[in-house]
Amino acid sequence: MPDWGQNYIMYLQSACRGKLMKIAICDDNGQDLQGIVKVVEAYRNSRKVDLAYTSYQSASELLDALDSEAFDLVLLDVLMPGITGMQVARSFSRPRQAGGSFRKT
């Protein structure tokens, strides 16, 4: 994981103040999705971080999940067929403070 990725997750850890950190991972390419999941799992195991992740293979799956779930971090593929990652990102409400969750507006 790039340094900025590790630094951001460490920032979120402190912002979550010991609560479970929830991550959504969305990529239409199964191999890329699997690779990102491996990186997140390796980070969780090496740092003993209390985090859970859910993976989605389409933007519409993620958007459906956001109707009932909130995430502390969303990792999006920008170029996906149909709904792009940028369109998904625009649908989020802004977290109000550090450690706020991403929710669909």
Steps between C-alpha positions, in 0.01 A plus 500: 500500500639844415613716794207740450260204528657378823508853641134552416395174663707589808323839510162326476597261777560788737183675382294185562637493856512126544174427319485257212608677179274407206642506147318455168703385201346535153661386174340337196818305421503185714880468498549862604235463770669188633836681502362793699337260747835325549670832573232600753516157667881514518482847656237384752709196597836676519371799698237312705242755389134454594344537155242329286459531126236414246580466132272592210543424130282784375412853593131411513572228761686753714227762461238244607708416808535869587123515548543306824871514586759767570874467440800681643701453180389423143755379244357553151605405150450818300439335161212253521230421245164662565540708814859623545688532825487878464121490479490283812727743685271791410209315660661502846407746765804666650624365831433776752818445699811287508387143531157571349347234280425504129129473430294537186306828475 
